[in-house]
């Protein structure tokens, strides 16, 4: 049974900021601790702290975990009117393990976020739309995302999160064909290039994707080596991260990076300035366990 809304669009109580579409879940670590997460949720959490007023669209279960997520969002000051509740599927959870210091994720099927739906709000003035790729494993979510993208007409930022076996070349083409900005890491770029029969070298693959799908920019993250921004005009900007005095884990670093890029796009900053801020903030996230800080004081950008 899918979570649905049957009333027509109504005007939101607050202005619509960027729309963040995708999963919310708990990351469960080897010691049994749980950390609230999900790439789109993390991005929405950060954007709220930056004052961007995001509307997060997702679905949680009719369970204690779902109650906790809504309570955490409300306590952080986030709006919750984009969250539906599933009567039949549990709130999402993912088991996290570490291999050579890098997180590995065991992702379960049939989670509440697989049946997320568009809330009954007027979304036509949203300045930007964000989507990852994991939640689009569900035909239901893909259908609702297509409706959302068409109705809002907001330019799309795609933050690819390739988790085998939950993607294929059709999903990649679906996202790339709609994207204005496309962000991925090096491994994801190589997987995409292979799936779409593109050149394998980083620069050539990035340029081929920009040209073939008419992207405004492709943003490539390089882990400890920073990030590169390729734009449609042929420019290339690279940024190394600052040194870290403490490394807790790298969970959520990519999401933190994406949130700052979105904040920079909404603030009309230059690509070089956006990249500098995004790399620095992603590095700071690596100094805490999990993906989201609990203190607003953490959110200062240079």
C-alpha positions in Angstrom: 0.0 0.0 0.0 1.5 3.3 -1.1 1.4 6.5 0.9 -0.7 9.0 -1.1 -2.3 12.4 -0.9 -5.6 13.0 -2.5 -6.3 16.7 -2.0 -5.3 19.4 -4.5 -2.3 21.8 -4.2 -2.4 24.4 -1.4 -0.2 27.3 -0.8 2.6 26.6 1.7 2.6 28.3 5.0 6.3 29.3 4.4 8.0 30.1 1.2 9.4 27.1 -0.6 13.2 26.9 -0.7 15.1 24.2 -2.5 13.3 20.9 -2.7 15.2 17.9 -1.5 13.8 14.6 -2.7 14.9 11.2 -1.3 15.6 8.8 1.5 15.8 9.3 5.3 17.1 6.4 7.4 19.2 5.4 10.3 22.8 4.3 9.8 23.5 1.5 12.2 27.2 1.1 13.1 29.1 -2.0 14.2 29.0 -1.0 17.9 25.2 -0.9 17.7 24.9 2.9 17.7 22.5 4.6 15.3 23.0 7.8 13.5 20.3 9.6 11.6 21.1 9.9 7.9 20.4 9.2 4.3 22.1 11.4 1.7 19.1 13.7 0.9 18.2 14.0 4.5 21.7 15.0 5.4 21.7 17.7 2.7 18.3 19.0 3.9 19.6 19.1 7.5 22.7 21.1 6.4 20.7 23.5 4.2 18.3 24.3 7.0 21.3 25.2 9.2 22.6 27.5 6.4 19.2 29.3 6.4 18.0 28.0 3.0 14.6 26.8 4.2 14.6 23.4 2.3 11.5 21.3 1.8 12.5 17.7 2.4 10.2 15.2 0.6 10.4 11.6 1.9 8.5 8.9 3.7 8.9 7.2 7.1 7.2 4.3 8.7 4.3 4.4 11.2 6.8 3.2 13.8 9.0 4.6 16.7 11.9 5.3 14.3 9.6 7.4 12.1 8.4 9.3 15.2 12.0 9.9 16.2 12.9 11.3 12.8 9.9 13.7 12.8 10.8 14.8 16.3 14.4 15.4 15.4 13.5 17.4 12.3 11.1 19.5 14.4 13.6 20.1 17.1 16.2 21.3 14.5 13.5 23.6 13.1 13.0 21.8 9.8 9.6 21.7 8.2 8.0 18.3 8.2 5.1 18.8 5.8 7.0 17.0 3.0 7.1 13.7 5.0 4.5 11.1 4.4 4.1 7.9 6.5 3.9 4.3 5.3 1.5 2.0 7.2 3.2 -1.1 5.8 6.9 -0.5 5.4 9.5 0.3 8.2 11.5 3.5 8.5 14.7 3.0 6.5 17.8 1.6 8.1 21.3 0.8 6.7 24.1 -1.3 8.3 27.4 0.4 8.1 30.8 -1.4 8.2 34.3 -0.2 7.5 36.8 -1.7 5.0 40.2 -0.1 5.1 38.7 2.9 6.8 36.1 3.4 4.2 32.4 3.0 5.0 30.5 0.1 3.4 26.7 0.0 3.4 24.2 -2.9 3.5 21.0 -1.5 2.1 17.6 -3.2 2.8 14.8 -3.4 0.2 11.2 -2.3 0.8 11.8 0.6 3.1 9.3 3.4 3.8 11.3 5.8 1.6 10.6 3.6 -1.4 7.0 4.9 -1.4 7.6 8.6 -0.9 5.0 10.9 -2.5 4.7 14.6 -3.5 3.0 16.7 -0.8 0.0 18.8 -1.6 1.9 22.1 -1.9 2.4 24.6 -4.6 6.0 23.9 -5.6 6.2 26.0 -8.7 8.4 28.7 -7.2 11.1 26.4 -5.8 14.5 27.7 -6.8 16.2 24.4 -7.1 15.5 20.6 -7.0 17.9 18.0 -5.5 17.7 14.3 -6.0 20.0 11.4 -5.3 19.8 8.0 -7.1 19.2 5.5 -4.4 15.5 6.4 -3.8 14.9 6.0 -7.5 15.4 2.2 -7.3 11.6 2.2 -6.7 9.3 2.6 -9.8 6.9 4.4 -7.4 9.5 7.0 -6.4 10.7 7.4 -10.0 7.1 8.2 -11.1 6.6 10.7 -8.4 10.0 12.3 -9.0 9.1 12.7 -12.7 5.9 14.5 -11.7 7.7 16.7 -9.3 10.4 17.7 -11.8 7.8 18.5 -14.4 5.5 20.4 -12.1 8.2 22.4 -10.2 10.3 23.3 -13.3 13.2 23.9 -10.9 16.7 23.3 -12.2 17.9 19.9 -11.0 21.0 19.1 -9.0 21.8 15.3 -9.1 23.9 13.8 -6.4 24.6 10.3 -7.6 24.8 7.6 -4.9 25.5 4.4 -6.7 24.8 1.4 -4.5 24.8 -1.9 -6.4 22.4 -3.4 -7.4 20.1 -0.4 -7.0 21.0 1.3 -10.3 21.3 0.7 -14.0 22.0 2.6 -17.2 18.3 3.5 -17.6 18.3 5.2 -14.2 21.5 7.0 -15.0 20.2 8.3 -18.3 16.9 9.3 -16.6 18.8 11.5 -14.1 21.4 12.8 -16.5 18.8 13.8 -19.0 17.1 16.0 -16.5 20.1 17.4 -14.6 21.5 20.9 -14.7 24.4 20.0 -12.3 25.7 16.5 -11.7 27.9 15.5 -8.8 29.7 12.2 -8.4 32.9 10.7 -7.0 35.7 9.2 -9.0 34.5 5.6 -8.7 31.0 6.6 -9.7 32.3 8.5 -12.7 34.2 5.4 -13.9 31.1 3.3 -13.4 28.9 5.7 -15.3 31.4 6.0 -18.1 31.5 2.2 -18.4 27.7 1.9 -18.3 27.3 4.5 -21.0 30.3 3.5 -23.1 32.1 6.8 -22.6 35.9 7.4 -22.3 37.3 6.2 -19.0 39.8 9.1 -18.2 38.4 11.5 -15.7 38.6 14.7 -17.7 37.4 13.0 -20.9 34.4 11.3 -19.2 33.4 14.5 -17.4 33.5 16.5 -20.7 31.6 13.8 -22.5 28.8 13.8 -20.0 28.5 17.6 -20.0 28.4 17.6 -23.8 26.0 14.6 -24.3 23.5 15.6 -21.6 23.9 19.4 -21.8 24.9 19.8 -18.2 25.7 23.2 -16.7 28.5 21.6 -14.7 29.9 18.3 -13.5 31.3 18.3 -10.0 33.8 15.5 -9.3 34.8 14.7 -5.7 38.2 13.1 -5.0 38.0 12.1 -1.4 41.1 13.2 0.5 42.3 14.9 -2.7 39.5 17.4 -2.8 37.3 18.1 -5.8 37.1 19.3 -9.4 34.4 21.5 -11.0 34.0 21.2 -14.8 31.6 23.7 -16.4 29.9 23.7 -19.8 32.2 26.5 -21.0 35.3 24.3 -20.8 36.6 25.8 -17.5 38.1 23.4 -14.9 38.5 24.4 -11.2 40.3 22.1 -8.7 40.4 22.5 -4.9 42.5 20.5 -2.3 41.1 20.0 1.2 42.6 21.6 4.3 44.7 19.4 6.6 42.8 17.5 9.2 43.9 17.3 12.8 41.3 14.7 13.7 39.6 12.1 11.6 36.5 10.4 13.1 35.0 8.9 9.9 34.1 10.0 6.4 30.4 9.2 6.6 28.4 12.0 5.1 31.3 14.0 3.8 29.9 13.9 0.2 26.5 15.1 1.5 28.1 18.0 3.4 29.9 18.9 0.2 26.7 18.8 -1.8 24.9 21.0 0.7 27.5 23.7 0.5 27.5 23.5 -3.3 23.7 24.0 -3.3 24.0 26.9 -0.8 26.6 28.5 -3.1 24.4 28.1 -6.2 21.5 29.7 -4.4 23.8 32.5 -3.3 25.1 33.0 -6.8 28.7 32.4 -5.8 31.4 31.7 -8.4 32.4 28.0 -9.0 35.8 28.6 -7.4 34.3 30.0 -4.2 31.7 27.3 -4.0 34.3 24.6 -4.4 36.6 26.1 -1.8 33.8 26.3 0.8 32.4 22.8 -0.1 35.7 21.0 0.3 36.5 22.8 3.6 33.1 22.0 5.1 33.2 18.3 3.9 36.6 18.0 5.7 35.1 19.4 8.9 32.3 16.8 8.8 35.0 14.1 8.8 36.0 15.3 12.4 32.7 14.0 13.8 31.0 10.6 13.9 28.2 10.3 11.4 26.9 12.8 8.9 25.0 15.6 10.8 26.2 17.9 13.5 23.9 18.6 16.4 25.0 22.2 17.1 24.1 25.2 14.9 27.6 26.7 15.8 29.2 24.1 13.5 27.7 25.8 10.5 30.1 28.7 9.7 31.4 29.2 6.2 34.4 31.4 5.3 
